[in-house]
Amino acid sequence: MGSKVPVLVVDTTEFFSDLKLKRSPWEQTLLRSSRGHWQLWIPQVAVQEAARHHRKEAESHLAAAEKALKGLQRTGSIGSSQLPEIHDLLEPYRAVLGGYEAWLVERLKAAGARILPLPKVPHSDLLERALAERRPFRIKDDGKGKRGPDGYRDALIWASVVEAAGDLGGHDTLVFVTNNSGDFCGTNPAELHDDLLADLPITPQTIRYPSLEDALKSIPEPKFVAPVDLAAGPADDMDGQPPLGEVMREAVAGACDGLAGEDLGLADDDEARGGLILSNLRLPTGVDHVTIDEALPDLLTTDWSIYDRYEDGLVLAEVTVEADVSFEAFMYKSDYYAHDPAERISLLDGDWNDHMVRVGLSRNVQLTFHATIDPETNDVELTFEGGQGIDSETVGTRTGS
């Protein structure tokens, strides 16, 4: 019994940068799934790993908040009676952390996704596979003399896929989305490793993409789907409501305000991708722990394009705006005192510690947001997608991510 439409399997790595499934790639993936344009399979292991990552990230933010509150108490500038009890303030947040996994499963199933249960593969088979170093098991060296097999959770994910693939035939297409090419792929990163293909009872056409964004670009929607009429967007002037342009610019201003205090993430570090990703952002040598201080948008540059609609009328759009973004960062003293004045670095604290100073810098950046628009009310909800530096006058010696 063939699948008739592609089967899309999503690995854990695609959840790390968007735990709430709010950015455009996940929105489009879930929309296609709900329309039956592909079968969406999510292994239970990936769900649990996403929940673990969510808990770690939330606990990190809670620890930072607790430290900040204790710091306020130590200043003595405000009477302790005027400050909320730290436990009482943070406990409600901790109480809801355990609900993420249930929320995630419900969100995925609402879009028609199939949650693949934990596989029935015996432990003896996994042990045999690990000892034979059959992918996704492989010997890894941490550089400190410690070597050993790795890939247990990846093996469970693949075993779940193999068990579910019993219904697939040779004319079906199995798309595997993972950023972990080292464990799942061979010499060609676009193809799954031969060890994995040998596990499938009947080998369908298999394709590996490093991200949902790549899969969405490469897999066309069915031809019978009516194209989106980009000109037929929400009304620009509705009775009793401000024009969409005004609402959009107000939403952009609020979204830019919300970027203050956010860290820049590392695009090549899955475990640290919670930070914002800004490409082509030239930063001076020695800069570390970069945080957005303020993002001031030029609202006249706000632009958007509609690319899809839900059956209930909600509209999806991509929104861009140019902004003057100021950052705070730490910098090694040796690099700071040797930096080129053209890099426009301001000194905020010249003696942060024995090795570092705290500095400020600014860049012109084009920011991109994913928008969900309610055409009946012109309400706009924005989610940050990414950005890229556009300041041609900036001088730097390395590219930040």
C-alpha positions as CSV (number, residue, x, y, z in Angstrom):
1,M,0.0,0.0,0.0
2,G,1.8,3.1,-1.2
3,S,1.7,6.5,0.5
4,K,0.7,8.4,-2.8
5,V,2.2,11.6,-1.3
6,P,5.8,12.0,0.0
7,V,6.5,10.9,3.6
8,L,8.3,13.6,5.5
9,V,10.2,12.4,8.7
10,V,11.6,15.2,10.9
11,D,14.5,14.6,13.2
12,T,15.1,16.3,16.5
13,T,17.5,19.0,15.1
14,E,14.7,20.8,13.4
15,F,13.0,21.6,16.7
16,F,15.9,23.2,18.5
17,S,15.7,26.6,16.8
18,D,11.9,26.8,16.9
19,L,10.5,25.0,19.9
20,K,7.1,26.7,19.6
21,L,6.8,25.9,15.8
22,K,6.0,29.5,15.1
23,R,8.5,30.3,12.3
24,S,7.8,30.0,8.6
25,P,9.3,26.6,7.9
26,W,7.3,24.9,10.6
27,E,4.1,26.9,9.8
28,Q,4.4,25.8,6.1
29,T,5.2,22.2,7.0
30,L,2.2,21.9,9.3
31,L,0.0,23.6,6.7
32,R,1.0,21.2,4.0
33,S,0.4,18.3,6.3
34,S,-3.0,19.5,7.2
35,R,-3.8,19.7,3.5
36,G,-2.6,16.2,2.8
37,H,0.2,17.4,0.6
38,W,2.6,15.0,2.4
39,Q,2.5,12.6,5.4
40,L,4.3,14.1,8.3
41,W,6.0,11.5,10.6
42,I,7.6,12.6,13.9
43,P,9.4,9.9,16.0
44,Q,8.5,9.9,19.7
45,V,12.2,10.1,20.5
46,A,12.3,13.5,18.7
47,V,9.3,14.7,20.7
48,Q,11.0,13.8,24.0
49,E,14.3,15.3,22.9
50,A,12.5,18.5,22.0
51,A,10.8,18.5,25.4
52,R,14.2,18.0,27.1
53,H,15.7,20.9,25.1
54,H,12.7,23.1,26.0
55,R,13.1,22.3,29.7
56,K,16.9,23.0,29.6
57,E,16.4,26.3,27.8
58,A,13.6,27.4,30.1
59,E,15.5,26.4,33.3
60,S,18.5,28.5,32.0
61,H,16.3,31.6,31.7
62,L,14.7,31.0,35.1
63,A,18.2,30.6,36.7
64,A,19.2,33.9,35.1
65,A,16.0,35.6,36.4
66,E,16.6,34.2,39.9
67,K,20.2,35.5,39.8
68,A,19.0,39.0,38.7
69,L,16.3,39.2,41.4
70,K,18.9,38.2,44.1
71,G,21.2,40.8,42.7
72,L,18.4,43.4,43.2
73,Q,17.9,42.3,46.7
74,R,21.6,42.6,47.5
75,T,21.8,46.2,46.2
76,G,19.8,47.4,49.2
77,S,18.4,50.3,47.2
78,I,14.9,48.9,47.5
79,G,13.4,47.5,50.7
80,S,13.1,43.8,50.6
81,S,9.4,44.1,51.4
82,Q,8.9,45.9,48.0
83,L,10.3,42.9,46.0
84,P,8.3,39.8,45.3
85,E,9.4,36.5,46.8
86,I,11.6,34.9,44.2
87,H,10.0,31.5,44.7
88,D,6.5,32.9,44.4
89,L,7.4,34.8,41.2
90,L,9.2,31.9,39.4
91,E,7.3,28.9,40.6
92,P,4.3,29.4,38.2
93,Y,6.7,29.3,35.3
94,R,8.4,26.1,36.5
95,A,5.0,24.5,37.1
96,V,4.0,24.7,33.4
97,L,7.3,23.4,32.0
98,G,6.1,19.8,32.1
99,G,3.2,20.6,29.8
100,Y,5.3,21.3,26.8
101,E,5.5,17.7,25.5
102,A,1.7,17.3,25.6
103,W,1.3,20.7,23.9
104,L,3.7,19.7,21.2
105,V,2.0,16.3,20.5
106,E,-1.4,18.1,20.3
107,R,-0.1,20.7,17.9
108,L,1.5,18.1,15.6
109,K,-1.5,15.8,15.6
110,A,-3.8,18.8,14.9
111,A,-1.9,19.2,11.6
112,G,-2.3,15.5,10.8
113,A,1.1,14.4,11.8
114,R,1.8,10.8,12.8
115,I,3.8,10.3,16.0
116,L,5.9,7.2,15.5
117,P,5.9,5.2,18.8
118,L,9.1,3.9,20.3
119,P,10.4,0.9,18.3
120,K,10.0,-2.7,19.4
121,V,13.6,-3.5,18.4
122,P,15.3,-5.7,21.0
123,H,18.2,-4.4,23.1
124,S,20.3,-7.3,21.8
125,D,19.8,-6.0,18.2
126,L,20.8,-2.4,19.3
127,L,23.9,-3.8,21.1
128,E,24.9,-5.8,18.1
129,R,24.5,-2.8,15.8
130,A,26.5,-0.6,18.2
131,L,29.4,-3.1,18.4
132,A,29.4,-3.4,14.6
133,E,29.4,0.4,14.3
134,R,26.5,0.2,11.8
135,R,25.0,3.7,11.3
136,P,23.7,5.6,13.0
137,F,26.2,4.1,15.5
138,R,29.8,5.2,14.9
139,I,32.9,5.6,17.0
140,K,33.5,9.2,18.0
141,D,36.6,10.7,19.5
142,D,36.2,13.7,21.9
143,G,39.8,14.8,21.3
144,K,40.8,13.9,24.9
145,G,41.5,10.3,24.4
146,K,37.9,9.2,25.1
147,R,36.4,7.1,22.4
148,G,33.2,5.1,22.2
149,P,30.1,4.3,20.2
150,D,27.5,7.0,19.9
151,G,24.0,7.1,18.3
152,Y,21.6,5.3,20.7
153,R,18.8,7.9,20.3
154,D,19.5,8.2,16.6
155,A,19.2,4.4,16.3
156,L,15.8,4.5,18.1
157,I,14.6,7.2,15.7
158,W,15.6,5.2,12.7
159,A,14.2,2.0,14.0
160,S,10.8,3.8,14.5
161,V,11.0,4.9,10.8
162,V,11.8,1.4,9.6
163,E,8.9,-0.1,11.5
164,A,6.5,2.5,10.1
165,A,7.9,2.1,6.6
166,G,6.4,-1.4,6.3
167,D,3.5,0.2,4.4
168,L,5.7,2.0,1.8
169,G,6.4,0.6,-1.6
170,G,9.2,1.1,-4.2
171,H,7.3,4.0,-5.8
172,D,7.0,6.0,-2.6
173,T,9.2,8.8,-1.5
174,L,10.7,9.0,2.0
175,V,12.1,12.4,2.9
176,F,14.3,12.5,6.0
177,V,15.0,16.0,7.5
178,T,18.0,16.1,9.8
179,N,21.0,18.4,10.3
180,N,22.9,15.3,11.6
181,S,24.6,14.2,8.3
182,G,27.5,12.6,10.2
183,D,25.4,9.8,11.7
184,F,22.7,9.4,9.1
185,C,24.5,9.9,5.8
186,G,27.4,8.5,3.9
187,T,29.9,10.4,1.7
188,N,27.0,12.1,-0.2
189,P,25.2,14.3,2.4
190,A,22.0,14.2,0.2
191,E,21.7,10.4,0.6
192,L,21.1,8.2,3.6
193,H,23.9,5.8,4.6
194,D,23.7,2.3,3.0
195,D,23.5,0.8,6.5
196,L,20.2,2.6,6.9
197,L,18.8,1.8,3.5
198,A,19.5,-1.8,4.0
199,D,17.1,-1.8,7.0
200,L,14.1,-0.8,4.9
201,P,11.9,-3.8,3.8
202,I,11.2,-2.3,0.4
203,T,13.4,0.6,-0.5
204,P,11.4,3.7,-1.5
205,Q,13.0,6.7,-3.1
206,T,14.9,8.3,-0.2
207,I,16.1,11.9,0.1
208,R,17.8,13.7,3.0
209,Y,17.5,17.5,3.5
210,P,19.4,19.4,6.3
211,S,16.3,21.5,7.2
212,L,12.6,22.0,6.6
213,E,13.4,25.1,4.7
214,D,15.4,23.1,2.2
215,A,12.7,20.5,1.9
216,L,10.0,23.1,1.3
217,K,12.0,24.7,-1.5
218,S,12.8,21.4,-3.2
219,I,9.5,19.5,-2.9
220,P,6.7,21.2,-5.0
221,E,3.2,21.2,-3.9
222,P,0.7,19.1,-5.8
223,K,-0.4,20.6,-9.1
224,F,-4.0,20.4,-8.3
225,V,-3.6,23.0,-5.5
226,A,-4.8,26.4,-6.6
227,P,-2.0,28.9,-6.3
228,V,-2.2,31.7,-3.8
229,D,-3.4,35.0,-5.3
230,L,-0.8,37.4,-3.8
231,A,-2.8,40.4,-4.9
232,A,-5.8,39.3,-2.9
233,G,-4.5,40.0,0.5
234,P,-6.4,41.3,3.5
235,A,-8.3,44.5,3.0
236,D,-6.2,47.6,3.3
237,D,-9.1,49.6,4.7
238,M,-11.8,47.9,6.6
239,D,-14.8,49.5,8.3
240,G,-13.9,50.7,11.7
241,Q,-10.3,49.3,11.5
242,P,-7.0,50.9,10.6
243,P,-5.4,50.0,7.3
244,L,-3.3,46.9,7.2
245,G,-0.1,48.9,6.4
246,E,-0.5,50.9,9.7
247,V,-1.2,47.7,11.7
248,M,1.8,46.0,10.1
249,R,4.2,48.8,10.9
250,E,2.9,48.9,14.5
251,A,3.4,45.2,14.8
252,V,6.9,45.5,13.4
253,A,7.8,48.2,15.9
254,G,6.6,46.0,18.8
255,A,8.4,43.0,17.4
256,C,11.7,45.0,17.2
257,D,11.2,46.1,20.8
258,G,10.9,42.5,21.8
259,L,14.4,41.7,20.4
260,A,16.1,43.7,23.2
261,G,18.1,41.4,25.5
262,E,18.2,38.5,23.0
263,D,21.5,36.7,22.5
264,L,22.9,35.9,19.0
265,G,23.0,32.2,18.4
266,L,25.6,30.0,16.7
267,A,24.3,28.6,13.4
268,D,26.6,25.5,13.6
269,D,25.8,24.5,17.2
270,D,22.5,22.6,17.5
271,E,22.5,22.8,21.3
272,A,23.0,26.6,21.3
273,R,20.7,27.6,18.4
274,G,18.2,29.2,20.7
275,G,19.8,32.6,20.1
276,L,18.9,34.8,17.1
277,I,20.6,34.1,13.8
278,L,21.9,37.1,11.9
279,S,23.9,36.4,8.8
280,N,26.5,38.6,7.1
281,L,27.0,40.5,10.3
282,R,30.6,41.5,10.4
283,L,31.9,41.6,13.9
284,P,35.4,42.6,15.2
285,T,37.9,39.9,16.2
286,G,37.6,39.0,19.9
287,V,33.9,39.8,20.3
288,D,32.0,37.2,22.4
289,H,28.5,36.8,24.0
290,V,26.8,39.4,21.8
291,T,23.4,40.6,23.0
292,I,20.9,43.0,21.3
293,D,20.6,46.2,23.2
294,E,18.0,47.9,21.0
295,A,16.6,47.5,17.5
296,L,15.3,50.7,15.9
297,P,13.3,50.0,12.7
298,D,12.9,52.3,9.8
299,L,9.2,51.7,9.5
300,L,9.1,53.2,6.0
301,T,11.1,50.2,4.8
302,T,8.5,47.7,6.0
303,D,7.6,45.3,3.2
304,W,5.6,42.1,3.1
305,S,4.5,39.4,0.7
306,I,1.7,36.9,1.2
307,Y,2.7,33.3,0.3
308,D,-0.1,31.0,1.7
309,R,-3.5,30.8,3.4
310,Y,-5.3,28.5,5.8
311,E,-8.7,27.2,5.0
312,D,-10.2,29.4,7.8
313,G,-8.8,32.5,6.1
314,L,-5.7,33.1,8.1
315,V,-2.9,34.5,5.8
316,L,0.8,33.7,6.0
317,A,3.3,36.4,4.9
318,E,7.0,37.3,5.1
319,V,7.8,40.7,6.5
320,T,11.1,42.6,6.2
321,V,12.3,45.9,7.6
322,E,15.6,47.7,7.9
323,A,16.7,48.5,11.4
324,D,19.6,50.1,13.2
325,V,20.5,47.5,15.8
326,S,22.8,48.2,18.7
327,F,24.6,45.4,20.5
328,E,26.4,44.9,23.7
329,A,29.2,42.3,23.9
330,F,32.4,41.2,25.7
331,M,35.7,41.6,24.0
332,Y,39.2,40.5,25.0
333,K,41.3,43.5,26.1
334,S,44.1,42.8,23.7
335,D,41.7,42.8,20.8
336,Y,39.9,45.9,21.9
337,Y,43.0,48.0,22.3
338,A,44.3,46.8,18.9
339,H,41.0,47.3,17.0
340,D,40.6,49.5,14.0
341,P,38.7,52.8,14.8
342,A,36.7,52.2,11.7
343,E,35.0,49.3,13.4
344,R,33.1,51.9,15.6
345,I,33.3,50.2,18.9
346,S,32.3,52.1,22.1
347,L,33.8,51.1,25.5
348,L,31.1,50.5,28.1
349,D,33.2,49.0,30.8
350,G,37.0,49.0,30.4
351,D,37.7,46.7,33.4
352,W,35.0,44.0,33.3
353,N,37.5,41.5,34.5
354,D,41.2,40.8,34.1
355,H,40.8,39.7,30.5
356,M,37.6,41.3,29.1
357,V,36.0,44.6,28.5
358,R,32.3,45.3,27.8
359,V,31.7,47.1,24.5
360,G,28.9,48.4,22.4
361,L,28.5,48.5,18.6
362,S,25.8,49.0,16.0
363,R,25.0,47.6,12.6
364,N,22.4,48.2,9.9
365,V,20.4,45.0,9.6
366,Q,17.5,43.8,7.5
367,L,15.2,41.8,9.8
368,T,12.8,39.2,8.6
369,F,9.6,38.1,10.4
370,H,6.9,35.5,9.8
371,A,3.4,37.0,9.9
372,T,0.1,35.4,10.6
373,I,-2.7,37.8,9.5
374,D,-6.4,37.6,10.4
375,P,-8.2,39.1,7.3
376,E,-11.4,39.7,9.3
377,T,-9.8,41.8,12.0
378,N,-6.4,42.8,10.4
379,D,-4.7,41.4,13.5
380,V,-1.0,40.6,12.9
381,E,1.2,38.2,14.8
382,L,4.9,38.4,14.1
383,T,7.6,35.8,14.8
384,F,11.3,36.6,14.2
385,E,12.8,34.5,11.4
386,G,16.3,35.9,11.0
387,G,18.3,38.8,9.6
388,Q,21.3,39.9,7.6
389,G,23.7,42.7,7.9
390,I,23.4,45.4,5.1
391,D,25.9,48.0,6.4
392,S,28.4,48.2,3.6
393,E,30.6,50.7,5.5
394,T,31.1,48.3,8.4
395,V,34.7,47.1,8.7
396,G,35.4,43.8,10.4
397,T,37.6,40.7,10.4
398,R,35.1,37.9,10.9
399,T,31.5,37.1,10.1
400,G,29.1,36.6,13.0
401,S,26.2,34.2,12.9
